[in-house]
Structure formats: structure tokens, C-alpha cells
Amino acid sequence: MKPFKLIPPLKDYIWGGTRLRDEYGKKTTLNRIAESWELACHKDGTSIISGGEYDGMSLEQLRTEHPEAFGINCTKSEKFPVLVKLIDARDNLSVQVHPDNKYALEHEGEYGKTEMWYIVDCEPDSELIYGFKDKISKKEFRSAIENNTLLDKVNRVPVKKGDVFFIKAGTLHAIGKGILIAEIQQNSNTTYRVYDYDRKDSDGNPRELHIEKAVDVTKLKPSELPERNPKNKLLARCKYFRTYKENIESENHWHKNKNSFTHILVTDGEGTLFSSEGYFTYNMKFTKGESIFVPAGIRWLINGKCSIIYTVI
């Protein structure tokens, strides 16, 4: 099976902007794009294959019919394990938290969410929320939500392009306005909002908050910041995924991975991917904003001048 490009489902949330359409080539009639689900096999959205013998097929259908293309690490999991997004925060996202697997499976019927953020770009003075400044009790947490003083309790972190944040389930967090990120996460769409700046939805109603569930799952002490700008290629490693960053000036080689597919997200530049199960006989041109799925067991290399983020499981 040859590598192929993916067409992502797009999400029009109220805090989204236009960069993913204007700068990253996402085709849409939406006025704004908050999220582009670059690699997705979820009930709320699935990637569609673009080109080749499986053109137009959903990634979920391909997984059902050709599990060998996903590798043995993926077939061990009942559900597809990972979700990759580009997120354009024109405005602040809600202050939120995600549950762990045990809580999410019991209450939501899907995985919890541990995730990582790579800051693709940001405006000057951009910041995000990462946990609390000080340890607090559940009573204090609930009171801060109800009294509209939660923002006085949270830890605000200035960010710059290239920063990496690993966000374990249970960590209170929020992406700040002016930030464009690549998010690699468990395959879950469960989010508990606790503060949303009194915004209204498209029907003029306040957006739903999930205070009791958030109080149940949130870790109520300061979260230790990870190494924010790793010097090596590895951005994050956990039991759900491994993610790497490459700045390619001419040509890079990779060996085939028989245990996992590889998802490639092009964050800048352009180039050509060469691949084969033997000699490099197949090639595919790509540009900024595109996603490529490389089946398990395929050798590949990239020729060009570009930046990519690639993920395996």
C-alpha cells in the first residue's frame, strides 16, 4: 500500500480564526476554522483519503478493511488511539480539563485525553493557562468558578514559537488567543469547560459548563512544566504516542516501522516524499498544511526544504 494524503474534518468553533484557510490551504465554505482534524478516526469526524486506489474512503473504513496498514501497535487497541489537530485560536479557548481513561470510559463511553501542544506560531505576548499557581481544595476550586475568580488562581505561561507542552489528563488548561498549535492527543473529544468568558453560542445561549465533572477530575496542585523547547527531535513520548519534529534542508532518511503507521504533518515549506516496500519507487509532492499517512512497513524519505511533525504509536 502506498502513502496517501488526508482530507481533514474542519470545526467551526466561536474562538477560531482564518489562518488555517488563508495560510495552510484548508478548503472550506466556513467563515472560520478553529480546528482541522489532520488524523482522525472518531465518531465526531474522520479523515478522508485523497488520491490513489483508496481515494474518497474514510480512514475508519480503511482501518476496518486493511488493519495491516496501521501496524500491530494500532490493532492492539479496540479504538483508534490517536487524534492529530491543527488549532487556530483567534480568541481565548475556554478554561477546561480532560478526564483520564477510567473516568471518561465510565461517564462518556470513550477514552480520556492526555495531549501535547507544539506552538507552530504565535503573536507577541501570547500566553496559555497551565494548571494552578498554588494548591487549592475542591471547595476552593468550586467557589472560584462560582464567584468568577478562577482566573486569579490559574498559572499563566508566556509562549513562543517552538515551545512544547505535555498536558496530562486532569490538568486545568487553556490555549490563549493568537496561538496556532499542533495538538497530538488521545482519540477523545471529551472536554469539561469550567470558564468561558461569558460567551454565547450561535443561538445566543451561554455555552455549557461542566463544573461537577471538572471538580471530580482536576488535579488541584500546580503542574510541573515540561521541557518547553527540547533540543532533540523527540517532542513527546507517552504510552499513547511518540511525536518528533524535523527541519529538513535537503534530504532525510527514515527506516520503515513495521509496528506502526506514521502520520506526517507539514507545518512549513514543501518537498517530495519518496517511499517503497523495497527501492524508493513512489513519490508524492506536498506543501505546507498537508497531512500524509505512511502505512506500517513502508520505507520513506523526504527531499525538500520543509518542517514536519510526525507521529507514531
Salt bridges, closest charged atoms under 4 A:
ASP12 OD1 - ARG32 NE 2.58
ASP22 OD1 - ARG21 NE 2.94
GLU23 OE1 - ARG19 NH2 3.04
GLU35 OE1 - LYS85 NZ 3.34
GLU38 OE2 - LYS26 NZ 2.79
ASP44 OD2 - HIS42 ND1 3.71
ASP44 OD1 - LYS43 NZ 3.59
GLU68 OE2 - HIS66 ND1 3.04
ASP91 OD2 - ARG199 NH1 3.65
GLU108 OE2 - LYS213 NZ 2.87
GLU110 OE1 - HIS42 NE2 2.72
GLU115 OE2 - HIS98 NE2 3.45
GLU115 OE2 - HIS173 NE2 3.17
ASP121 OD2 - ARG19 NH2 2.76
GLU127 OE2 - ARG156 NH1 3.13
ASP163 OD1 - LYS160 NZ 3.08
ASP163 OD2 - ARG228 NH2 2.91
GLU183 OE2 - LYS85 NZ 3.72
ASP196 OD1 - ARG199 NH2 2.70
ASP196 OD2 - ARG207 NE 2.81
GLU208 OE1 - HIS210 NE2 3.81
GLU212 OE1 - ARG142 NH2 3.19
GLU246 OE2 - LYS233 NZ 3.11
GLU249 OE1 - LYS305 NZ 2.59
GLU251 OE2 - HIS253 NE2 2.86
GLU290 OE1 - LYS5 NZ 3.07
